[in-house]
């Protein structure tokens, strides 16, 4: 339990017992889980908190030496609170948290003055634990991931998506100029729910949580995002705060996005009705039974989205089912993967396509695949070309093109316009290098065929349009540009 390169404990036992533990209890009453020393041990040699210990008494840096002298006299207690990111942003939750912190601090200072609780000596954390001097530090207090009270455990009859898979709704409404991806994902024992609402004018609303799931055969709810199977409809709902970022492209740098964003309320109620009834089950697409047994389902998506004081009426076509798991599953030998789905309102009957092209490193060939549905039936086809294009390599793609061979169409040439997109940088499962995903929504305003779609371009190399953007920001701000994982 001793951190590698451990130095000095940064807080006395009295401070931990009489300030930190009461603070944790007070914040828990607000539904906020607060921990300290779990993710970022303050006793670690490289933790900034070591500046508030006697460790640097011999330093030549005057300000650091003064801090060390104060710590030696027992006049400084330092702790790093581990709180969820939403508390950075203005809003009711942060205001309530700050008020509780001030109240606990006032009580602690009054108690410290009366009882002279400061302790000049700092004993090892492990020693204190061994002597059972921290009765509050037990399994119920050690929350490394945010959880919420009241979440019902999954019943034995609940049928859930495969572990590690992402299940969600994707849609884009060209009239309302807004698109969305609302999804659930399982990883080990953790449930993750997320939502992206992207507008054509360039803003994005983000919601993400880790929570217990309440599930039955026909419904599941995780952290405010709910999916429910109602006959032939699937209802997707959300009501709560989201982070509103006015510049979606800033999301490639998480810290920049957080700095630009602010909390707003959002409400989503969408109903997806499969076109002309249920689609057949897709082999190996979902596990059998219940909500997740429907495979990929395309259909009319209706409802409304309320965001930042505006109401958007949604009447479009969308897809629900297993979604690309962003960059987590990309093969190490792959240079990039372009995945897209498209709904086409052709004169004879609607056509739904799922297409993917995977390009290997150092190779000009692509591994291409397509699945096509028409008149509720899956029909054979071949994907002959799939690409994203911009005005040049350094500009964000504005066009998606595909060539598909189909039985009755012989060859279908598709050209769609990229309505809006954003770029995310994700931590890789295999190493510390980020994986980049350009995620966007497309409109197909062709003469005889109209449609909408969604695409994901994922790869380990930074897209040239991201490099250009980072360089421009660095020049503007006089800073070095870098990305931090978005999730």
C-alpha positions as MATLAB code, in Angstrom:
seq = 'XXXXXXXXXXXXXXXXXXXXXXXXXXXXXXXXXXXXXXXXXXXXXXXXXXXXXXXXXXXXXXXXXXXXXXXXXXXXXXXXXXXXXXXXXXXXXXXXXXXXXXXXXXXXXXXXXXXXXXXXXXXXXXXXXXXXXXXXXXXXXXXXXXXXXXXXXXXXXXXXXXXXXXXXXXXXXXXXXXXXXXXXXXXXXXXXXXXXXXXXXXXXXXXXXXXXXXXXXXXXXXXXXXXXXXXXXXXXXXXXXXXXXXXXXXXXXXXXXXXXXXXXXXXXXXXXXXXXXXXXXXXXXXXXXXXXXXXXXXXXXXXXXXXXXXXXXXXXXXXXXXXXXXXXXXXXXXXXXXXXXXXXXXXXXXXXXXXXXXXXXXXXXXXXXXXXXXXXXXXXXXXXXXXXXXXXXXXXXXXXXXXXXXXXXXXXXXXXXXXXXXXXXXXXXXXXXXXXXXXXXXXXXXXXXXXXXXXXXXXXXXXXXXXXXXXXXXXXXXXXXXXXXXX';
ca = [
       0.000    0.000    0.000;
       3.025    2.258    0.173;
       3.288    4.385   -3.005;
       6.461    3.950   -5.030;
       8.945    6.647   -4.066;
       6.817    7.609   -1.079;
       7.787   10.754    0.791;
       5.860   12.504    3.524;
       2.218   12.340    4.525;
       0.699   15.710    3.622;
      -1.975   15.903    6.324;
      -2.135   15.111    9.984;
      -4.415   12.489   11.487;
      -6.568   15.152   13.171;
      -7.147   16.944    9.849;
      -8.101   13.718    8.101;
     -10.401   12.633   10.933;
     -12.024   15.978   11.658;
     -12.087   17.712    8.259;
     -11.753   15.293    5.341;
     -14.036   12.544    6.606;
     -16.848   14.953    7.626;
     -16.471   16.646    4.225;
     -16.836   13.307    2.445;
     -19.994   12.594    4.477;
     -21.488   16.031    3.772;
     -20.884   15.777    0.025;
     -22.346   12.278   -0.035;
     -25.631   13.763    1.217;
     -25.675   15.872   -1.974;
     -25.138   12.788   -4.126;
     -21.463   13.652   -4.702;
     -18.805   10.990   -4.177;
     -15.538   12.481   -2.939;
     -12.333   10.542   -2.338;
      -8.718   11.497   -1.612;
      -5.460    9.612   -1.978;
      -7.021    6.791   -4.008;
      -6.322    7.829   -7.591;
      -3.511   10.274   -6.884;
      -1.684    9.431   -3.622;
      -0.447   12.657   -2.037;
       2.499   10.792   -0.473;
       3.899    9.989   -3.916;
       7.256   11.617   -4.646;
       5.954   13.390   -7.770;
       2.683   14.698   -6.360;
       2.442   18.485   -6.084;
       1.168   18.092   -2.528;
       4.757   17.300   -1.487;
       5.391   21.054   -1.784;
       3.305   21.454    1.392;
       5.410   19.075    3.506;
       8.754   19.466    5.348;
      10.451   17.621    2.462;
      11.920   20.761    0.830;
      13.391   22.489    3.894;
      16.834   22.521    2.283;
      15.762   23.924   -1.086;
      17.214   27.133   -2.507;
      13.759   28.216   -3.727;
      12.619   30.735   -1.133;
       8.858   30.294   -1.538;
       9.136   26.488   -1.391;
      11.370   26.657    1.673;
       8.821   28.890    3.445;
       6.101   26.334    2.775;
       8.346   23.588    4.150;
       8.977   25.625    7.328;
       5.228   26.118    7.847;
       4.642   22.405    7.318;
       7.401   21.541    9.799;
       5.645   23.700   12.375;
       2.435   21.788   11.729;
       0.653   24.806   10.230;
      -0.227   23.245    6.846;
      -2.489   20.334    6.045;
      -2.901   19.561    2.357;
      -5.183   17.162    0.504;
      -6.215   16.649   -3.089;
      -9.941   16.030   -3.407;
     -10.944   13.625   -6.165;
     -14.271   14.864   -7.483;
     -16.240   14.393  -10.681;
     -15.552   16.735  -13.580;
     -19.017   18.427  -13.623;
     -18.124   20.233  -10.389;
     -15.762   22.403  -12.438;
     -18.646   24.109  -14.171;
     -20.988   26.776  -12.786;
     -24.335   25.450  -11.646;
     -26.432   24.262   -8.736;
     -24.256   21.215   -8.004;
     -21.017   23.197   -7.731;
     -22.668   25.930   -5.659;
     -24.061   23.377   -3.198;
     -20.706   21.617   -2.958;
     -18.841   24.858   -2.249;
     -21.317   25.839    0.459;
     -20.855   22.480    2.205;
     -17.071   22.798    1.932;
     -17.142   26.240    3.520;
     -19.369   25.009    6.326;
     -17.093   22.050    7.103;
     -14.026   24.326    6.908;
     -15.536   26.784    9.405;
     -16.288   23.956   11.828;
     -12.787   22.534   11.413;
     -11.061   25.875   11.995;
     -13.146   26.540   15.092;
     -12.339   23.088   16.436;
      -8.647   23.432   15.585;
      -8.389   26.736   17.438;
     -10.102   25.313   20.514;
      -8.265   22.017   20.639;
      -4.979   22.878   18.882;
      -5.383   19.896   16.618;
      -2.447   20.613   14.301;
       0.201   17.885   14.459;
       3.821   18.736   13.549;
       4.713   15.087   13.076;
       3.542   13.210   10.004;
       3.555    9.442   10.380;
       3.336    7.026    7.494;
      -0.101    6.379    5.980;
       0.434    2.633    6.196;
       1.317    2.855    9.870;
      -1.848    4.780   10.647;
      -3.963    2.242    8.791;
      -2.256   -0.625   10.597;
      -3.030    0.994   13.938;
      -6.701    1.406   12.865;
      -6.565    5.153   13.392;
      -8.852    5.767   10.374;
     -12.160    4.113   11.269;
     -13.964    5.995    8.467;
     -11.694    4.574    5.757;
     -13.457    1.374    4.763;
     -14.876   -0.244    1.666;
     -18.017    1.896    1.668;
     -15.955    5.105    1.539;
     -13.487    4.061   -1.125;
     -15.392    4.972   -4.290;
     -13.075    5.331   -7.258;
     -15.930    5.628   -9.755;
     -19.012    7.847   -9.480;
     -22.137    5.969   -8.418;
     -25.660    7.054   -7.625;
     -27.964    5.970   -4.870;
     -31.203    4.200   -5.629;
     -29.945    2.225   -8.622;
     -31.603   -1.196   -8.675;
     -29.348   -4.191   -9.219;
     -29.762   -6.154  -12.400;
     -32.219   -8.992  -12.023;
     -31.569  -12.531  -13.180;
     -34.069  -12.083  -16.014;
     -32.399   -8.972  -17.456;
     -30.890   -9.625  -20.869;
     -28.047   -7.230  -21.574;
     -25.733   -6.367  -24.458;
     -22.433   -8.186  -24.786;
     -19.688   -7.128  -22.402;
     -17.595   -4.394  -23.986;
     -20.158   -3.617  -26.699;
     -21.810   -0.244  -27.270;
     -25.556   -0.176  -27.882;
     -27.219    3.026  -28.943;
     -29.400    5.268  -31.070;
     -27.965    7.433  -33.839;
     -29.924   10.019  -35.813;
     -29.587   13.252  -37.761;
     -32.437   15.610  -38.595;
     -31.491   17.870  -41.504;
     -34.462   20.190  -40.909;
     -33.753   20.698  -37.210;
     -29.981   20.719  -37.945;
     -29.179   18.468  -35.008;
     -27.832   14.951  -34.693;
     -27.270   12.676  -31.764;
     -25.655    9.505  -30.483;
     -27.123    8.111  -27.256;
     -25.527    4.892  -26.087;
     -24.800    2.418  -23.296;
     -21.647    0.375  -22.861;
     -20.580   -2.380  -20.474;
     -17.015   -2.904  -19.356;
     -16.287   -5.484  -16.667;
     -18.772   -4.639  -13.887;
     -19.139   -1.011  -14.957;
     -21.997    0.517  -16.931;
     -21.325    3.634  -18.952;
     -23.967    5.837  -20.528;
     -23.158    8.705  -22.863;
     -24.860   11.196  -25.133;
     -23.600   13.564  -27.823;
     -25.947   16.127  -29.369;
     -24.218   17.937  -32.224;
     -25.646   20.940  -34.058;
     -24.808   22.002  -37.588;
     -23.689   25.430  -36.366;
     -20.815   23.693  -34.574;
     -21.815   23.229  -30.930;
     -22.043   19.970  -28.995;
     -23.767   18.882  -25.784;
     -22.058   16.079  -23.867;
     -23.288   13.783  -21.135;
     -21.345   10.842  -19.727;
     -21.730    8.812  -16.565;
     -20.825    5.538  -14.890;
     -23.640    4.094  -12.820;
     -25.583    1.052  -11.727;
     -28.146   -0.166  -14.250;
     -31.819   -0.840  -13.625;
     -32.875   -3.380  -16.259;
     -35.675   -5.735  -17.236;
     -36.292   -7.734  -20.381;
     -37.683   -4.667  -22.137;
     -35.990   -1.673  -20.542;
     -32.748   -0.407  -19.111;
     -31.786    2.855  -17.418;
     -28.254    4.003  -16.642;
     -27.550    7.372  -15.043;
     -30.575    9.107  -16.527;
     -30.404    7.582  -20.027;
     -33.191    5.102  -20.652;
     -34.042    2.622  -23.416;
     -37.456    0.947  -23.426;
     -39.036   -1.494  -25.845;
     -42.725   -0.620  -26.272;
     -44.257   -3.035  -28.764;
     -42.664   -2.213  -32.098;
     -41.198    1.063  -30.805;
     -37.994    1.732  -28.908;
     -38.235    4.805  -26.705;
     -35.013    6.605  -25.743;
     -35.128    9.231  -23.005;
     -32.917   11.559  -20.981;
     -33.517   14.460  -18.614;
     -30.706   16.241  -16.801;
     -27.661   18.510  -17.037;
     -25.226   18.344  -19.956;
     -21.982   20.101  -20.799;
     -22.607   22.566  -23.636;
     -19.466   23.323  -25.669;
     -19.959   26.043  -28.322;
     -17.113   24.672  -30.474;
     -17.451   20.926  -31.111;
     -13.983   20.685  -32.652;
     -12.476   21.759  -29.309;
     -13.373   18.297  -27.976;
     -10.122   16.852  -29.350;
      -8.511   18.648  -26.403;
     -10.552   17.728  -23.347;
      -9.157   20.491  -21.149;
      -9.989   23.113  -23.771;
     -13.508   21.754  -24.171;
     -14.015   21.855  -20.400;
     -12.785   25.441  -20.275;
     -15.160   26.533  -23.036;
     -18.181   24.619  -21.758;
     -20.925   25.354  -19.281;
     -23.765   23.305  -17.818;
     -27.252   23.531  -19.326;
     -30.372   21.438  -18.947;
     -31.398   18.966  -21.641;
     -34.406   16.746  -22.189;
     -34.688   14.069  -24.869;
     -37.647   11.865  -25.790;
     -37.302    9.940  -29.045;
     -39.271    7.034  -30.486;
     -37.849    4.832  -33.200;
     -40.447    2.939  -35.249;
     -38.901    0.266  -37.486;
     -39.841    0.842  -41.101;
     -42.679   -1.508  -42.140;
     -42.321   -3.649  -39.033;
     -39.420   -5.422  -37.383;
     -36.224   -6.212  -39.179;
     -35.008   -9.811  -39.081;
     -32.466  -10.730  -36.454;
     -28.907  -10.088  -37.522;
     -26.611  -13.023  -36.751;
     -24.167  -12.392  -33.915;
     -25.276   -8.756  -33.673;
     -26.846   -8.957  -30.227;
     -27.359  -11.641  -27.638;
     -30.734  -13.366  -27.791;
     -33.958  -12.136  -26.288;
     -35.432   -8.907  -24.984;
     -34.414   -5.366  -25.773;
     -31.038   -6.263  -27.223;
     -32.257   -9.034  -29.519;
     -33.450   -6.803  -32.314;
     -30.140   -6.492  -34.141;
     -29.664   -3.336  -36.184;
     -32.993   -1.598  -36.578;
     -33.607    1.349  -38.869;
     -36.745    3.397  -38.862;
     -38.530    6.663  -38.460;
     -37.302    8.539  -35.405;
     -39.658   11.105  -33.896;
     -39.824   13.176  -30.752;
     -38.151   16.249  -29.402;
     -34.875   17.496  -27.972;
     -34.780   20.418  -25.558;
     -31.319   21.918  -25.253;
     -30.040   25.201  -23.875;
     -33.502   26.775  -23.894;
     -34.367   25.640  -27.423;
     -36.777   22.926  -28.547;
     -36.026   20.843  -31.636;
     -38.770   18.752  -33.204;
     -37.271   15.544  -34.554;
     -38.771   13.735  -37.536;
     -36.137   11.781  -39.425;
     -34.733    8.283  -39.816;
     -32.287    6.707  -37.410;
     -30.563    3.502  -36.453;
     -30.538    1.634  -33.164;
     -28.325   -1.313  -32.282;
     -24.671   -2.043  -31.750;
     -22.510    0.993  -32.469;
     -18.814    1.226  -33.288;
     -16.954    1.246  -29.983;
     -14.960    4.257  -31.132;
     -11.252    3.487  -31.123;
     -11.133    0.814  -28.445;
     -11.266   -2.190  -30.753;
      -9.146   -1.084  -33.696;
      -6.586   -3.714  -34.639;
      -2.933   -2.707  -34.156;
      -2.139   -3.506  -37.788;
      -4.920   -1.195  -39.035;
      -4.141    2.328  -40.173;
      -7.750    3.502  -39.989;
     -11.333    2.320  -40.054;
     -14.228    4.174  -41.708;
     -17.681    2.974  -40.624;
     -20.992    4.456  -41.741;
     -24.681    3.760  -41.977;
     -26.996    5.384  -44.491;
     -30.761    5.573  -44.931;
     -31.842    6.243  -48.526;
     -35.393    7.158  -49.575;
     -35.277    5.646  -53.056;
     -38.321    5.831  -55.408;
     -39.068    2.111  -55.128;
     -38.390    1.370  -51.440;
     -36.184    2.645  -48.621;
     -32.692    1.190  -48.514;
     -30.544    0.912  -45.393;
     -26.824    0.292  -45.629;
     -24.082   -0.394  -43.078;
     -20.620   -0.034  -44.601;
     -17.052   -0.333  -43.338;
     -13.626    0.037  -44.930;
     -10.507   -0.892  -42.943;
      -7.136    0.116  -44.320;
      -3.960   -1.681  -43.238;
      -0.732    0.103  -42.393;
       1.540    0.597  -45.373;
      -1.013   -0.896  -47.753;
      -3.160    0.641  -50.456;
      -5.812   -2.078  -50.219;
      -8.906   -1.961  -48.057;
     -10.922   -4.630  -46.319;
     -14.470   -3.586  -47.262;
     -17.833   -4.922  -46.127;
     -21.483   -3.922  -46.526;
     -24.868   -5.046  -45.255;
     -27.964   -3.951  -47.163;
     -31.652   -4.112  -46.256;
     -34.519   -3.421  -48.649;
     -38.206   -4.230  -48.196;
     -37.448   -5.753  -44.767;
     -35.062   -8.251  -46.330;
     -31.297   -8.441  -46.324;
     -29.997   -8.482  -49.902;
     -26.534   -9.316  -51.278;
     -24.167   -6.559  -52.226;
     -20.556   -5.508  -52.495;
     -18.845   -2.350  -51.248;
     -16.446   -1.245  -53.955;
     -15.366    2.142  -52.571;
     -15.854    4.216  -49.407;
     -14.023    7.445  -48.595;
     -14.177   10.793  -46.834;
     -12.892   13.849  -48.657;
     -12.237   17.503  -47.919;
     -11.040   20.423  -49.994;
      -7.546   19.225  -49.173;
      -5.890   16.949  -46.612;
      -5.687   19.671  -43.942;
      -9.382   20.564  -44.017;
     -12.169   18.732  -42.212;
     -13.951   16.319  -44.559;
     -17.006   17.771  -46.272;
     -17.989   14.856  -48.528;
     -18.502   11.116  -48.139;
     -18.573    8.895  -51.230;
     -19.458    5.246  -51.651;
     -19.881    2.846  -54.549;
     -22.051   -0.193  -53.835;
     -23.027   -3.041  -56.138;
     -26.568   -4.283  -55.551;
     -28.666   -6.897  -57.295;
     -31.330   -4.632  -58.744;
     -29.347   -1.372  -58.853;
     -26.230   -2.977  -60.336;
     -24.051   -0.090  -59.134;
     -25.191    2.628  -56.729;
     -22.981    5.715  -56.487;
     -23.580    7.700  -53.310;
     -22.302   11.167  -52.499;
     -23.243   12.766  -49.200;
     -22.490   16.108  -47.606;
     -20.954   16.180  -44.111;
     -23.425   18.315  -42.163;
     -21.386   18.523  -38.953;
     -18.697   16.585  -37.120;
     -16.345   16.554  -34.149;
     -13.034   14.871  -33.330;
     -12.376   12.878  -30.153;
      -9.042   11.621  -28.815;
      -9.347    8.392  -26.821;
      -6.903    6.559  -24.613;
      -5.803    3.341  -26.296;
      -6.295   -0.022  -24.611;
      -2.833   -1.121  -25.688;
      -0.541    1.810  -24.953;
      -0.538    5.456  -24.006;
      -0.904    6.725  -27.567;
      -4.324    8.257  -28.287;
      -6.722    6.955  -30.893;
      -8.578    9.586  -32.886;
     -12.195    9.393  -33.989;
     -13.791   11.853  -36.385;
     -17.522   11.423  -35.847;
     -20.072   13.099  -38.077;
     -23.502   13.203  -39.655;
     -24.211   13.179  -43.373;
     -26.992   14.309  -45.698;
     -27.551   12.847  -49.172;
     -29.272   15.501  -51.312;
     -28.978   13.619  -54.604;
     -31.488   14.146  -57.424;
     -33.408   10.864  -57.209;
     -32.218    9.640  -53.802;
     -32.295   11.515  -50.501;
     -31.069   10.273  -47.178;
     -29.153   10.757  -43.915;
     -26.393    8.909  -42.144;
     -23.657    8.802  -39.521;
     -19.946    7.986  -39.867;
     -16.928    7.202  -37.679;
     -13.361    7.561  -38.946;
     -11.016    5.971  -36.400;
      -7.256    5.491  -36.396;
      -4.067    5.807  -34.322;
      -2.649    8.663  -36.402;
      -3.694   12.237  -35.767;
      -5.849   13.439  -38.671;
      -4.221   16.274  -40.634;
      -7.186   18.564  -39.951;
      -6.607   18.074  -36.217;
      -2.910   18.911  -36.562;
      -3.839   22.089  -38.417;
      -6.349   23.075  -35.747;
      -3.914   22.460  -32.866;
      -1.216   24.486  -34.622;
      -3.585   27.403  -35.202;
      -4.624   27.410  -31.539;
      -0.997   27.269  -30.398;
      -0.138   30.280  -32.561;
      -3.145   32.212  -31.295;
      -2.534   31.485  -27.621;
       1.246   31.254  -27.696;
       1.094   27.734  -26.283;
       2.184   24.303  -27.385;
      -0.714   22.293  -28.776;
      -1.562   18.780  -27.586;
      -4.595   16.614  -27.151;
      -5.796   14.883  -24.022;
      -8.019   11.800  -24.194;
     -11.670   12.776  -24.463;
     -12.941    9.686  -22.664;
];
